[in-house]
Structure formats: C-alpha cells, structure tokens
Amino acid sequence: MLYILGELYEKLSFLSSIYLRMSIGFVLSFLIVLVTGAPFIKYLKKKKFGEEIRECGPASHYSKKGTPTMGGVLMIFGALLSTLIVCDLSNKFVILLIITTFLFSALGFIDDYKKFTVNKDGLSARKKMLCQTLISVIVWIFIKEFGITGNKIFDFSIVNPLISNSSLYIGSFFMLIFIIFVVNGTSNAVNITDGLDGLATMPVIIASSILTSIAYFSGHIEMSSHLKLFYIVGSGEIAVFLSTIIGSGLAFLWYNCYPAQIFMGDTGSLTLGGIIGVIGVILKQELLIPIIGGVFVMEAVSVILQVGSYKLRKKRIFRMAPIHHHFELMGIPESKVTFRLWIMALLCGGLALSIIRLKGIL
C-alpha cells in the first residue's frame, strides 16, 4: 500500500524508499504482535490450547505443561499484515513469499490444531513431508515461469558461496530435487530446534537479518557487483518482507523468552524455516543457508545421528536428541543452553557475512 501511494503521488514518493518501508515494516509488525500478544495468550488459555509434554522428555519440562502454543499464528499474522501495508504487492518475489508463507502456516496450523482435537501427535511425518514437498514444487514452478536472475543457466545452477563466479549448472529437474532438499530441510530443522523457551526465535531473527542484507545488496546493481553477488532485480522487496519477520519475531520473543508465556508451535517453526529456505533459493544462496543457520543444522544433524546410531548399533550418541536436550541432561540450565546457542547463531551469522565480504574482495 505504501509503495503504491509513493508511486501514484509525487509528494509521497518518499514512501517508495526501501529503507523507510523496512523501518515501518519492522516497527509495525513489532507493535502488532506486542499489542495483540497478551489477549491472544489469554484466548489460547481459555480454549485450553496448551502444550503437551512428552514423558520421555527432560523432567524439568513438566512444569511447561499447559503453556499456550500456536504462537506462530500471532507472528505470521503480524508479519503478513505488515507486508500487505509496506511491500510492493506487484513484486513477483513478494507474491511468492506471501503464498508460501500462507501455505506453510496452514500446514503448521493444521498440525497444531490436530494435536488438540484428534491426537497429540498431529499430522504424520509423511503427510507433513508431502505438503512441504508440494510447496517446494511451487517454488520450482515459479523459477521456471518467472526466473530469478534473468538467466536460466544461473537460475538452475548451484552457486559456490566461497568462490566468486563459481557455479554448477544442474538443470531444471535436479534443481527441483535440490529445492526440495533445501526448503524441506530448513523448515524441519527450525521445527526441531524449537524445543526450549526462545531457542528457535532468536536464531530465526539473526538468519533473517543476514538474509535481509543479502537481499538488499543483491537488488542493488553496484553493491551486487562489488560483493560479487548475483544481481536480482526486485530483490530489495525481500528485505522489506524480512523486516516484518524480524519485527514480529522480536515482539514474539517478549512473550517467548524464558520462562515462556507462549510457544510458537509448528505454525511458527515450520513456516519460519520454510521462509528461510525459500529466500535462500531466491537469492541463490542455498549453500550459505547451512552457515547462516548453523544452529538449525546442528540440531537436525544431532537427531539424524542419534536415530541412525540407534538403528545400526542399538546405542545412543547423545543422552537425548535434539542436542539441546542433551545439554540439559548434562546439568546445564535451560536458560544457559538457550543463550549459548544464541551466541552460536550470532557467530554463524557473522561468519556468513564475512564469507560474502571476502568473496567480494578476492
């Protein structure tokens, strides 16, 4: 809406500024979530949409039973409402992100809702994976039909984030497989990470902040050339979209930090992870995503290793997986585990920015 006003009226042309709309999007989404957070938590408590604690989990988590979940509804609502106000809704990337955000949040909401109405396990892993794959296919179709960089060779190539002008063309079909791996992987990795108060929220905010910088630079012809990034026309609007995610995420952390008054649930974690994956694909930074989201990778790998080890050797590597529960069972307080993983997320984000900067120099 603001972008349209800036384009239609000369006196309001300043509203077209990406900087301004990023700032407004951040503040607006923050205020929406902050103001609606308390009544939303009250509503969830009234409806008894409380967290069910697994008996096999750490004993310290039993006190969390009944804490409202589905907080992702609050986050996504704040972000999408702000997006409709501050973003250029004719931008193809914004349209794709709105569609994929809605689909991921619908999947997460159905999973969360089913846990309270049908069975506590929610949707089966197979059904969730199928739905995530269908969303990934939509992203692939978008790339085929509308492109990213304007060059199909680059659009269907995997870019080496460490070496400038280094990419491998894999073609349309294998790019589909790669997109499924990236988008499904990030969505599930964030979902796995969301196990302690505020644990997933801050790394998502950090990852979104890094991607905001990349999106803005990629849409700037001089900066993209200087940093040796692919020039992607219109990617600056992705930065505006991400500013709403960051704002809603920070406001949600107000209620989600230890001790949490609300959890994001699958509505939030599956969606936020999916968004990170989709944006990584759009910005041609798929291989940088594991670095930006290093904490998510560590959490997901710990589960894979634990399951694999038990199936093959009947022995566990960790006391409990994901690894944040292992740290808890070592006697480290939950808040300390969370803060330390936040620090790791910051370091991973800093490393990703350093790689981009060095790539621009070398």
DOTOR-135235 format. One record per atom (N, C-alpha, C): residue in one letter; x, y, z. Coordinates in steps of 0.1 Angstrom, whole numbers, plus 2048, in hexadecimal, padded with zeros to 3 digits. Each point is the difference from the previous one (the first is absolute). Layout:
// residues N
AXYZ/...
// end
This chain:
// residues 362
M8087F4800/M7F880C800/M80980D800/L80A800809/L80880C800/L8088027F3/Y8047F57FA/Y8088007F4/Y7F78067F5/I7F37FC7FF/I7F78057F6/I7FE80F802/L7FE80480C/L7FE80E803/L80C8087FB/G80C7FB803/G80C8067FC/G8028027F1/E7FA7F67F9/E8018007F1/E7F58087FA/L7F5801806/L7F58087FA/L80180F803/Y80480480C/Y80180E803/Y80E805802/E80380A7F8/E80E805800/E80480580E/K7F7806807/K80380580E/K8037F580A/L7FB7F47FD/L8027F5809/L80B7F67FA/S8088057F7/S80A7F77F9/S80A7FA80A/F80280780B/F8097FB80A/F7FB7F2806/L7F37FD7FF/L7FB7F4805/L8057F47F7/S8068027F5/S8057F67F8/S80E7FB805/S806808809/S80D7FC805/S8007F3807/I8097F77FC/I8017F3807/I80480280E/Y80A809803/Y80480280E/Y7F4804809/L7F880A7FB/L7F4804808/L7F67F5802/R7FD7F97F6/R7F67F5801/R8057F5808/M80D7FD800/M8067F6809/M7FE80480F/S80380D802/S7FE80580E/S7F2800805/I7F78047F7/I7F2800803/I7FB7F1802/G8047F77F7/G7FC7F2801/G8057FA80D/F80C803804/F8057FB80D/F7F880580C/V7FE80D801/V7F980680B/V7F27FB800/L7F98007F5/L7F27FD7FF/L7FE7F1804/S8087F77FB/S7FE7F2804/S8037FE80E/F80A807805/F8047FF80F/F7F4804808/L7FA80B7FD/L7F5806808/L7F47F77FF/I7FD7FB7F4/I7F47F77FF/I8017F4809/V80C7F9800/V8027F4808/V80080380E/L80780B804/L80180480E/L7F3804806/V7F88077F9/V7F3804805/V7F67F5801/T8007F87F5/T7F67F5800/T8057F3807/G80C800805/G8067F4806/G7F87FC80D/A7FF809809/A7F97FD80D/A7F27FB7FE/P7F78077F9/P7F37FA7FE/P7FF7F37F8/F80A7FE7F7/F8017F47F9/F8037F4809/I80A802809/I8047F680A/I7F47FD809/K7F980A804/K7F47FE808/K7F57F87F9/Y7FF8037F3/Y7F67F87F8/Y8047F17FF/L80D7FE7FE/L8047F27FF/L7FF7F880D/K80280780B/K7FE7FA80D/K7F17FC802/K7F88097FC/K7F17FE801/K7FC7F47F8/K8067FF7F4/K7FC7F47F8/K8087F4803/K80980180A/K8097F5804/K8097FA7F5/F8058097F8/F80A7FC7F6/F80E800806/G8027F780A/G80C800807/G80A7F57FB/E80D801803/E80A7F77FC/E7FF7F3807/E8017F57F9/E8017F2806/E80E7FD801/I8057FC80C/I80E7FD802/I8027F17FF/R80A7FC7F8/R8037F17FE/R8067FB80D/E7FB7F4803/E8057F980C/E80F7FD7FF/C8057FE7F4/C80E7FC7FE/C80980D800/G7FA80C801/G80880C800/G80680280E/P80980B800/P80680380D/P7F580380B/A8037FC80C/A7F680280B/A7FE80F803/S80A8087FD/S7FE80F802/S7F68067F8/H7FB7F97F5/H7F68067F7/H7F27FD804/Y7FE7F880B/Y7F27FD804/Y7F980C804/S80780A806/S7FA80C804/S7FA8087F5/K8057FD7F4/K7FB8087F4/K7F27FB7FB/K7FB7F5805/K7F47FA7FC/K7F580B801/G7F88017F5/G7F580A800/G80480D7FB/T80C8037FE/T80480D7FA/T7FA8017F2/P7FA80B7FD/P7F98027F3/P80A7FE7F4/T7FC7F97F6/T8087FF7F4/T7F98067F4/M8047FD7F4/M7FA8067F4/M80480F7FF/G80A805807/G80480E800/G8058047F2/G8037F67F7/G8038037F3/G7F58087F8/V7F47FD804/V7F58087FA/V80180E802/L80480480C/L80280E804/L80C8067F8/M80B7F97FF/M80B8057F8/M7FD8027F2/I7FA7F67FA/I7FE8007F1/I7F580B7FD/F7F6801809/F7F680A7FE/F80680E800/G809803809/G80780D801/G8088037F4/A8087F57FC/A8098027F4/A7F88027F3/L7F67F87FE/L7F88017F3/L7F880D800/L7FA80480B/L7F880C800/L80A80C7FC/S80B800807/S80A80B7FD/S8057FF7F2/T8027F47FA/T8047FE7F3/T7F68067F6/L7F47FE802/L7F58067F8/L80080F800/I80580680A/I80180E802/I80C8067FA/V80C7FA802/V80C8077FC/V8077FA7F3/C7FC7F57FC/C8077FA7F4/C7FA8037F3/D8087FF7F5/D7FA8027F3/D7FA7F37FC/L7F37FF800/L7F87F47FE/L8007FB7F2/S8068087F7/S8017FC7F2/S80D7F97FE/N80980080A/N80D7FA7FF/N7FF7F1800/K8067F97F6/K7FE7F27FF/K8057F880C/F80B805806/F8057F980B/F7F780180D/V7FB80C801/V7F680280B/V7F47F77FF/I7FB7FF7F4/I7F47F87FD/I8047F1804/L80B7FB7FC/L8057F3803/L8017FE80F/L806809807/L8027FF80E/L7F3800808/I7F68087FB/I7F3801807/I7F97F27FE/I8017FB7F4/I7F97F37FD/I8077F5808/T80D7FF800/T8077F5807/T7FE80180F/T80180D805/T7FE80280F/T7F27FB804/F7F68047F8/F7F27FC803/F7FF7F0800/L8067FA7F6/L7FF7F17FF/L8077F980B/F80C805804/F8087FA80B/F7F880280D/S7FB80C802/S7F980380D/S7F37F8800/A7F97FD7F5/A7F47F8800/A8047F2804/L80B7FB7FA/L8057F2804/L8027FF80F/G80880A805/G80380080E/G7F4801809/F7F68097FC/F7F4802808/F7F87F3800/I7FF7F97F5/I7F87F3800/I8077F6809/D80D800800/D8087F7808/D7FD80380F/D80280D803/D7FE80480E/D7F17FD805/Y7F78047F7/Y7F17FF804/Y7FD7F1802/K8057F87F7/K7FD7F1801/K8057FA80D/K80B806805/K8067FB80D/K7F680180B/F7F780A800/F7F680380A/F7F37FA7FE/T7FD7FD7F3/T7F27FB7FD/T8007F17FC/V80B7FB7FA/V7FF7F27FB/V80A7F7808/N80D8037FF/N80A7F8807/N80C809803/K8077FD80B/K80A809805/K80D8007F7/D8007F77F6/D80C7FF7F7/D7FE8097F4/G7F38057FD/G7FE8097F5/G8017F87F3/L8048087F5/L8017F97F3/L80C7F7800/S7FF7F57F8/S80B7F77FF/S80C8077F9/A80C7FB803/A80C8057F9/A7FF7FF7F1/R7FA7F57FB/R7FF7FE7F2/R7F780B7FA/K7F4803806/K7F780A7FB/K80780E800/K80780380B/K80680D801/K80B8017F5/M8087F67FE/M80A8007F5/M7FA8017F2/L7F57FA7FE/L7F98017F3/L7FC80E7FE/C7FA80780A/C7FB80D7FE/C80C80A7FE/Q80B7FE808/Q80B8087FE/Q8067FF7F2/T8007F47FB/T8057FD7F2/T7F88077F6/L7F2800802/L7F88077F6/L80280F800/I80380680C/I80480E800/I80D8027F9/S80A7F7802/S80C8017F9/S7FE8007F0/V7F77F77FC/V7FD7FF7F2/V7FA80D7FB/I7F8807808/I7FB80D7FC/I80C80A7FE/V80A800809/V80B8097FE/V8087FC7F3/W8017F47FD/W8077FB7F4/W7F88057F3/I7F37FF801/I7F88047F4/I80180F7FF/F80180880B/F80180E7FF/F80D8047F9/I80B7F9804/I80D8027F9/I8007FD7F1/K7F97F57FD/K7FF7FD7F2/K7F880A7F8/E7F6805806/E7F78097F8/E80480F801/F80680480B/F80380E801/F80F803802/G8087F6803/G80E802801/G80480880D/I80D800802/I80680880C/I80980A7FB/T80B7FC7F9/T80A8097FC/T7FE8057F2/G7F77FA7F8/G7FE8037F2/G8087F87F7/N8087F7806/N8097F67F8/N7FD7F2805/K7FA7F87F8/K7FC7F3804/K80B7F7804/I80C8027FA/I80C7F9804/I80380280F/F80080D804/F80280380E/F7F57FC809/D7F38017FB/D7F57FC808/D8007F2804/F8057F77F7/F8007F2802/F80E7FB804/S808809806/S80E7FC804/S80180180F/I8097F8806/I80480180E/I80C809801/V7FF80A809/V80B80A801/V8097FD80B/N80D8017FE/N80A7FE80B/N80180D807/P7FC80080D/P80180D808/P80E804803/L80A7F77FF/L80D803804/L8098067F5/I7FC7FD7F3/I8088047F5/I7F88087F6/S80480C7FD/S7F98087F7/S7FF7FB7F2/N7F58027F9/N7FE7FB7F2/N8027F17FF/S7FB7F980A/S8017F1800/S7F27FB802/S7FB7F97F6/S7F37FA801/S8007F37F8/L7F77F7803/L7FE7F37F9/L7F27FF7FB/Y7FF8007F3/Y7F37FE7F9/Y7FB7F2802/I7F47FE806/I7FB7F2802/I7F37FE7F9/G7FA80A7F9/G7F47FE7F8/G7F4801809/S7F48007F9/S7F3802806/S7FC7F580A/F8027F37FC/F7FB7F5808/F8087FF80D/F80D8007FF/F8097FF80C/F7FF80C809/M7FC80C7FA/M7FE80C808/M7F37FE808/L7F67F97FB/L7F47FD808/L8047F780C/I8087F67FE/I8047F780B/I80880980A/F8088087FB/F809809809/F7F7809808/I7F68067FA/I7F780A806/I7F87F880B/I7FB7F47FD/I7F97F880A/I8097FE80C/F80C7FC7FE/F80A7FD80A/F80280D809/V80280B7FA/V80380D807/V7F4804808/V7F48027F9/V7F5805807/V7FA7F780A/N7FF7F37FD/N7FB7F680A/N80A7FF80C/G80D8017FC/G80A7FE80B/G80080C80A/T7FF80C7FB/T80080C809/T7F3800808/S7F57FD7FA/S7F3800807/S8007F680B/N8057F47FE/N8007F680B/N80B80380A/A80B8067FB/A80B80380A/A7FC80A80A/V7F980A7FC/V7FB80A809/V7F67FA80A/N7F77F77FA/N7F67F9808/N8077F880B/I80B7F97FD/I8077F8809/I80780980B/T80480B7FC/T807809809/T7F780680B/D7F38027FC/D7F6806809/D7FD7F780B/G8097FF80A/G7FD7F780C/G80280680D/L80680C800/L80380780D/L7FA80E7FE/D7FE80780B/D7FA80D800/D80980A7F9/G7FB8057F4/G80780A7F9/G80B7FB7F7/L8027F3801/L80C7FA7F9/L8008027F1/A7F57FD7F9/A7FF8027F2/A7FE80E7FB/T7F9808809/T7FC80E7FC/T80C8087FD/M80A801808/M80B8097FE/M8097FC7F4/P8037F37FE/P8077FC7F4/P7F98037F3/V7F37FF801/V7F88047F4/V80180F7FD/I80080880B/I80280F7FE/I80D8037FB/I80A7F9805/I80E8027FB/I8027FC7F1/A7FA7F47FD/A8017FB7F2/A7F980A7F7/S7F4805804/S7F88097F8/S80880D7FE/S80780580A/S80880C7FF/S80B7FF7F6/I8067F4800/I80B7FE7F6/I7FA7FF7F2/L7F57FA7FE/L7FA7FF7F3/L7FA80D7FC/T7FD808809/T7FB80E7FD/T80B8087F9/S80C7FF806/S80C8077FA/S8037FA7F2/I8007F37FE/I8037FA7F3/I7F58047F6/A7F4800804/A7F58047F7/A80180E7FB/Y803809809/Y80280E7FC/Y80C8027F7/F80B7FA804/F80C8017F7/F7FE7FA7F2/S7F97F5800/S7FE7F97F3/S7F78087F7/G7F7808806/G7F78097F8/G80680D7FC/H80D802804/H80780D7FD/H80B7FD7F6/I7FF8067F4/I8097FC7F6/I80E802803/E80480B807/E80E803803/E8047F780B/M7F87FF80B/M8057F880B/M8017F17FD/S7F67FB7F8/S8017F27FC/S80D7FD7F8/S80480A7F7/S80C7FE7F9/S80C801809/H80080980A/H80B802809/H8027F3809/L7F57FA804/L8017F4809/L7FF7F37F8/K8008017F3/K8007F57F7/K7F47F7803/L7F4806802/L7F37F9801/L7F98017F3/F7F77F67FE/F7F78017F4/F7F780C801/Y8008087F6/Y7F680C800/Y7F27FA7FD/I7F8803809/I7F27FA7FF/I7F680C801/V7FB8047F5/V7F780B7FF/V7F37FE809/G7FE809809/G7F47FF809/G8037F980D/S80C7FB803/S8027F980C/S80080980C/G80180D7FE/G7FF80A80B/G7F37FE808/E7F67FC7F9/E7F37FE807/E8007F4809/I8097F77FE/I8027F5809/I80580580D/A80880A800/A80580680C/A7F5807808/V7F78067F9/V7F4806806/V7F87F6807/F7FD7F57F9/F7F97F5805/F8067FA80D/L80D7FE7FF/L8087FA80C/L7FF80A80C/S80080D7FD/S7FF80980C/S7F47FE808/T7F57FB7FA/T7F47FD807/T8017F3808/I8087F77FB/I8037F4807/I80880380C/I80A8087FF/I80980480B/I7F880780B/G7F88097FC/G7F8808809/G7F67F7808/S7F97F87F9/S7F67F7807/S8087F6809/G80B7FB7FB/G8087F7808/G80580680D/L80580C7FF/L80580780D/L7F480280A/A7F58047FB/A7F4802808/A7FB7F2806/F8017F67F8/F7FC7F3805/F80A7FB80B/L80C8037FE/L80A7FD80A/L7FD80680E/W7F980B800/W7FC80780C/W7F87F6809/Y7F87F87F9/Y7F77F6807/Y8067F2800/N80A7FE7F7/N8057F27FF/N80D7FE807/C80780B805/C80C7FE807/C7FE7F980E/Y80A7FA806/Y7FF7F880C/Y7FB80980C/P7F67FB807/P7F87F57FE/P7F48047F6/A7FF7F87F6/A7F78037F5/A7F1801804/Q7F980A7FB/Q7F2801802/Q7F87FA7F5/I8077FD7F5/I7FA7FA7F4/I80B7FA7F7/F7FD7F57F9/F8097FA7F7/F7FB8027F2/M8098007F6/M7FC8037F2/M7F97F47FA/G8037F4804/G7FA7F47FA/G8047FE7F2/D7FB7F67FA/D8037FD7F2/D7FC80B7F6/T7F5807804/T7FC80B7F7/T80B80A7FE/G80880280B/G80B80A7FF/G80D7FA7FA/S8047F4806/S80D7FB7FD/S8017FA7F1/L7F57F97FC/L8007FB7F2/L80080C7F6/T7F880A803/T7FF80B7F7/T80D808800/L80680480B/L80C808800/L80B7F97FA/G8027F3802/G80A7F87FA/G7FE7FF7F1/G7F37FF7FC/G7FD7FF7F2/G80380D7F9/I7FD80C806/I80380D7FB/I80F8017FD/I8087FD80A/I80F8017FF/I8057F87F4/G7FA7F37FE/G8047F87F5/G7FC8067F3/V7F48057FF/V7FB8067F3/V80980C7FC/I80280880A/I80880C7FD/I80F7FD7FD/G8057F6806/G80D7FB7FC/G8017FC7F2/V7F57F97FB/V7FF7FC7F2/V7FF80C7F7/I7F8809803/I7FE80C7F8/I80C8087FF/L80880180A/L80C809800/L80C7F87FB/K7FE7F37FC/K80B7F87FB/K80B7FE80B/Q7FC7FF80C/Q8097FE80C/Q7FD7F3807/E7FC7F67F9/E7FB7F3806/E80B7FA809/L80D8017FB/L80B7FA807/L80580880B/L7FB80D801/L80480980B/L7F67FE80C/I7F47FB7FD/I7F67FE80A/I8057F780C/P8077F57FD/P8057F780B/P809808809/I80780A7FB/I809808808/I7F880A808/I7F78077F9/I7F880A807/I7F77FA80B/G7FB7F47FD/G7F87F980A/G8087F4806/G80C803804/G8087F5806/G7FA7F980B/V7F9807809/V7FA7FA80C/V7F57F67FB/F7F88047F6/F7F67F77FB/F8067F37FA/V80B8027F9/V8077F47FA/V8057F780B/M80680680B/M8057F880B/M7F57F8807/E7F4807802/E7F57F9806/E7FB7F57F8/A7FE8027F3/A7FB7F67F7/A8097F47FE/V80D8037FF/V80A7F57FF/V8017F880C/S7FE80680C/S8017F880C/S7F47F6801/V7F58037FA/V7F57F77FF/V8037F57F7/I8058037F4/I8037F67F6/I80B7F7805/L80A805807/L80B7F7805/L7FA7F780B/Q7F8806809/Q7FA7F880B/Q7F77F47FA/V7F88037F7/V7F77F67FA/V8087F67F9/G80A8057F8/G8087F67F8/G8087F7808/S80680680B/S8087F8809/S7F87F5807/Y7F4804804/Y7F87F7808/Y7FB7F47F7/K7FD8047F3/K7FB7F57F7/K80B7F77FC/L80C8057FE/L80B7F87FC/L8077F980B/R80280780B/R8097FA80B/R7F87FD80D/K7F3805800/K7F87FF80D/K80780880B/K80780A7FC/K80780980A/K7FD80E7FD/R7FF80980A/R7FD80E7FE/R80D808801/I80180A7F8/I80C809800/I7FE80B80B/F7F4805801/F7FC80A80A/F7F77FB80A/R80080680B/R7F67FC80B/R7F28027FB/M7FE80A7F8/M7F38027FA/M8018097F4/A7F97FE7F6/A8008097F4/A7F28067FE/P80080D7FB/P80B8087FB/P80A80480B/I80B8057FB/I80C802809/I7FD80980B/H7F680A7FF/H7FE80980B/H7FB7F880D/H7F97F57FD/H7FC7F880C/H80C7F8806/H80A7FD7F7/H80C7F9805/H80780A80A/F80180C7FC/F80680A809/F7F980280D/E7F38007FF/E7F780180C/E8037F480A/L8017F47FA/L8027F4808/L80E7FF806/M8098097FA/M80E801806/M80080980C/G7F4806803/G7FF80880C/G80180F7FD/I8008047F3/I80180E7FD/I7F2806800/P7FE80B807/P7F2806801/P7FB8047F2/E7F37FF7FF/E7FA8027F3/E80380E7FA/S7FF80A809/S80380E7FB/S80F8017FB/K8097F9807/K80E8017FB/K8027F97F3/V7F97F57FE/V8017F87F3/V7FB80A7F5/T7F5806803/T7FA8097F6/T80980B7FC/F80580780A/F80980C7FE/F80D7FC7F8/R8057F4804/R80C7FC7F9/R7FE7FC7F1/L7F47FB7FE/L7FD7FD7F2/L7FC80C7F8/W7FB80B807/W7FE80D7FA/W80E8067FC/I80A7FE808/I80D8057FD/I8067F97F4/M7FD7F37FF/M8057F87F5/M7F98057F3/A7F3803801/A7F98057F5/A80680E7FB/L803808809/L80780D7FD/L80D7FE7F9/L8087F6805/L80D7FD7FA/L7FE7FB7F2/C7F67F77FE/C7FD7FB7F3/C7FC80B7F6/G7F8809805/G7FC80B7F7/G80B8097FD/G809802809/G80C8087FE/G8097FA7F6/L8017F2801/L8097F97F7/L7FA8017F1/A7F37FF7FF/A7FA8017F3/A80280D7FA/L7FF80B807/L80380E7FB/L80E8017FC/S8097FA808/S80F8007FD/S8037FA7F3/I7F97F47FE/I8027F97F3/I7FC8097F4/I7F4806802/I7FC8097F5/I80980B7FD/R80580680B/R80A80B7FF/R80D7FC7FA/L8057F5804/L80D7FB7FB/L7FE7FC7F1/K7F47FA7FD/K7FE7FC7F2/K80080D7F7/G7FB80B805/G80080D7F9/G80E8057FE/I8097FD809/I80E8057FF/I8097F77F7/L7FE7F3802/L8097F77F9/L7FD7FE7F1/
// end
